[in-house]
Amino acid sequence: MTAETVEYIRYRIPEDRSAEFLSAYTRAAAQLAAAPQCVDYELAHCEEDFEHYILRITWTSTKDHLEAFRGSELFTDFFAEIRPYVANIEEMRHYTPTAVRGTGASVPTLYAWAGGAQAFSRLTEVFYEKVLADDLLAPLFEGLAPEHAEHVALWLGEVFGGPPAYSEQQGGHGHMVAKHLGKGITEPQRRRWVNLVQDAADEAGLPTDAEFRSAFLAYIEWGTRLAVYFSGPDAVPPGEQPVPRWTWGAAPPYRP
């Protein structure tokens, strides 16, 4: 996967041109929304100095922005709308996101909502009891290490917004992916995995509200489908990546 980059463009727009500026960017935004190189975008208006605006655009990579987007017809139409304001740009740069990231407490993490570390330990304990008794899945887990369930609990806890214990003790996404290489997981096995983990979530007492379970199952579907891919003969292991952080929303499509 390419490394995302964030472009910031800072404008100083006279107040008497503010309405036309916003109108122009409303039209130009249609081109950003249609661009496969654009992950998301946001235009913010300064509260303390009404003449300042900052446009934030997340691109799939700097190269994708400068070469693919700027070489497309979408850019031609985009630039036609914002051309009158180019002289008002005070800064236009690309920034690489760092590992310093997270969310505030205004919306609880899925990890906190589920009940924290104890909830995920209960989940994996119940789940692997079911797995080892299942005729379809048990062959995949021959010689299962005693600590396996707790390692998966750490993984799930970090994925759903908990502390980075898996990253610190085991490694990032690449470490987890490596465990599936060459396993040849079948679709029936994946489906059984999904069903058993949902049963385990019920028995372990994880929240049953629609919002939590839809987000929980969204990750389980995403993760197990990636596991099938990486267990196959044509899998291309990804470079070292951080553990994905799941939220109440959805993740973007995976691109090898």
C-alpha positions in Angstrom: 0.0 0.0 0.0 1.2 3.5 -0.7 1.8 6.0 2.1 -0.9 8.5 2.4 0.1 12.2 2.4 -1.8 15.2 3.7 -1.8 18.4 1.7 -2.5 21.7 3.4 -3.4 24.8 1.5 -3.7 28.0 3.5 -5.7 30.9 1.9 -6.2 34.5 2.8 -9.4 35.6 1.2 -10.8 39.1 1.7 -14.2 39.0 3.4 -16.0 40.5 0.4 -14.8 37.5 -1.7 -15.6 34.9 0.9 -19.0 33.8 -0.5 -17.7 33.4 -4.1 -14.7 31.5 -2.8 -16.9 29.0 -0.9 -19.1 28.7 -3.9 -16.1 28.0 -6.2 -14.8 25.3 -3.8 -18.2 23.7 -3.5 -18.1 23.2 -7.3 -14.4 22.2 -7.3 -15.0 19.6 -4.5 -16.9 17.5 -7.0 -13.7 16.8 -8.8 -11.9 15.9 -5.6 -14.8 13.5 -4.7 -14.4 11.8 -8.1 -10.6 11.5 -7.9 -9.4 8.0 -7.0 -6.2 9.6 -5.6 -8.2 11.6 -3.1 -9.0 9.9 0.3 -10.9 12.8 1.8 -10.9 16.6 2.0 -12.1 19.4 4.2 -12.2 23.2 3.9 -12.1 25.0 7.3 -12.7 28.7 8.1 -10.7 30.4 10.8 -12.9 31.6 13.7 -10.4 34.3 14.9 -9.5 35.7 11.5 -12.3 35.4 9.0 -9.9 36.0 6.1 -8.1 32.7 6.6 -9.1 29.3 5.2 -7.3 26.0 5.3 -8.0 23.2 2.8 -6.9 19.8 3.9 -6.7 17.0 1.3 -5.5 13.5 2.1 -4.0 11.9 -1.0 -3.1 8.2 -1.5 0.5 9.5 -2.0 2.3 12.7 -3.0 3.2 11.1 -6.4 -0.5 10.2 -7.0 -1.4 13.8 -6.4 1.3 15.5 -8.4 1.3 13.0 -11.3 -1.9 11.1 -11.6 -4.4 13.8 -10.3 -2.7 16.8 -11.8 -2.4 15.0 -15.1 -6.1 14.1 -15.3 -9.1 15.9 -16.7 -10.5 16.2 -13.2 -7.6 18.5 -12.3 -8.4 20.7 -15.3 -11.9 21.2 -14.1 -10.8 21.6 -10.5 -8.2 24.2 -11.4 -10.7 26.2 -13.5 -12.8 26.8 -10.4 -10.0 27.7 -8.0 -7.7 29.6 -10.4 -9.0 33.1 -9.3 -7.7 32.3 -5.8 -4.2 30.9 -6.5 -2.7 34.3 -5.7 -4.3 34.2 -2.3 -2.4 31.0 -1.3 0.0 31.6 1.7 1.1 28.0 2.1 0.7 24.8 0.0 2.7 21.8 1.2 2.5 18.0 1.7 2.8 16.5 5.1 3.5 12.8 6.1 1.3 11.6 9.0 3.3 10.5 12.1 2.6 7.8 14.6 1.1 10.4 17.0 -2.6 9.9 16.3 -5.7 9.0 18.2 -9.2 10.2 19.2 -10.6 12.1 22.1 -13.1 10.9 24.6 -16.1 12.6 23.2 -17.0 9.3 21.5 -15.8 6.2 23.4 -13.6 3.7 21.5 -15.0 0.4 20.5 -12.4 -1.1 23.0 -13.8 1.0 25.9 -17.4 0.3 24.9 -16.8 -3.5 24.8 -15.4 -3.4 28.3 -11.6 -3.1 27.8 -8.9 -5.8 28.1 -11.0 -8.2 30.2 -13.8 -8.3 27.6 -11.4 -9.2 24.7 -9.6 -11.8 26.9 -13.0 -13.4 27.6 -13.9 -13.3 23.9 -10.7 -15.0 22.7 -10.8 -17.6 25.5 -14.4 -18.6 24.6 -13.7 -18.4 20.9 -10.6 -20.7 20.8 -12.4 -23.3 22.9 -15.0 -23.4 20.1 -12.3 -23.4 17.4 -10.5 -26.4 18.8 -13.7 -28.3 19.1 -14.8 -27.5 15.5 -14.0 -30.1 12.8 -13.7 -27.5 10.1 -11.3 -25.1 11.9 -9.4 -27.3 14.3 -7.0 -28.5 11.5 -5.9 -24.9 11.0 -4.8 -24.5 14.6 -2.9 -27.7 15.2 -0.2 -27.2 17.8 -1.8 -24.0 19.0 0.4 -22.2 21.5 -1.1 -21.7 25.0 -0.6 -17.9 24.7 -2.2 -17.6 21.2 -5.6 -16.6 22.6 -4.2 -13.8 24.7 -2.1 -12.5 21.7 -5.2 -12.3 19.6 -7.0 -10.5 22.5 -4.2 -7.9 22.5 -4.5 -7.6 18.7 -8.3 -7.1 18.8 -7.9 -4.7 21.7 -5.5 -2.5 19.8 -7.5 -2.7 16.6 -10.6 -1.5 18.4 -8.9 1.5 20.0 -7.1 0.1 23.0 -3.5 0.4 24.1 -0.8 -0.6 21.6 0.1 -3.7 23.5 0.2 -6.0 20.4 2.5 -3.6 18.5 4.8 -3.3 21.5 5.0 -7.0 22.3 4.4 -8.8 19.0 4.8 -6.4 16.1 2.6 -4.5 13.6 0.2 -5.6 10.9 2.9 -7.4 8.9 3.6 -9.7 11.9 -0.1 -10.7 12.1 -0.2 -11.2 8.3 2.8 -13.5 8.4 1.0 -15.9 10.6 -1.5 -16.6 7.7 1.0 -17.1 4.9 0.6 -20.5 3.2 -2.3 -21.6 5.4 -4.7 -22.0 2.4 -7.8 -20.8 4.3 -11.0 -21.7 2.5 -14.1 -19.7 2.3 -16.1 -22.2 4.3 -13.5 -22.0 7.0 -13.6 -18.2 7.0 -17.4 -18.3 7.3 -17.2 -20.7 10.2 -14.6 -18.4 11.9 -17.0 -15.4 11.5 -19.9 -17.4 12.9 -18.0 -18.7 15.9 -16.5 -15.4 16.9 -20.1 -13.9 16.9 -21.3 -16.8 19.1 -18.2 -16.2 21.3 -19.1 -12.5 21.6 -22.5 -13.4 22.8 -21.2 -15.8 25.4 -18.4 -13.5 26.5 -21.0 -10.7 27.2 -19.8 -8.2 24.6 -22.3 -5.4 23.9 -25.2 -6.4 21.7 -26.3 -2.9 20.5 -26.6 -2.5 16.8 -23.9 0.1 16.5 -21.2 -1.9 18.3 -22.0 -5.2 16.7 -22.1 -3.7 13.2 -18.7 -2.2 13.7 -17.4 -5.4 15.3 -18.6 -7.6 12.5 -17.3 -5.1 9.9 -13.8 -5.7 11.2 -14.3 -9.4 11.5 -15.4 -9.6 7.8 -12.6 -7.3 6.7 -9.9 -9.2 8.7 -11.0 -12.7 7.8 -11.2 -11.8 4.1 -7.6 -10.4 4.2 -6.6 -13.6 6.0 -7.9 -15.7 3.2 -6.1 -13.6 0.7 -2.8 -13.7 2.5 -3.1 -17.4 3.1 -3.4 -18.0 -0.7 -0.7 -19.0 -3.2 -0.6 -15.6 -4.9 -0.4 -13.5 -1.8 2.0 -10.6 -1.8 3.0 -9.8 1.9 2.6 -6.1 2.6 5.4 -3.9 3.9 5.6 -3.2 7.6 2.4 -1.4 8.6 0.9 -0.3 11.9 -2.0 -2.3 13.4 -5.2 -1.0 11.8 -7.4 1.1 14.1 -11.1 0.4 13.7 -13.7 3.0 14.6 -17.5 3.2 14.5 -17.2 4.0 10.8 -15.7 2.1 8.0 -12.3 1.5 6.5 -11.2 2.4 2.9 -10.8 -0.4 0.3 -7.7 -2.5 0.6 -5.2 -2.0 -2.3 -2.2 -4.5 -2.4 
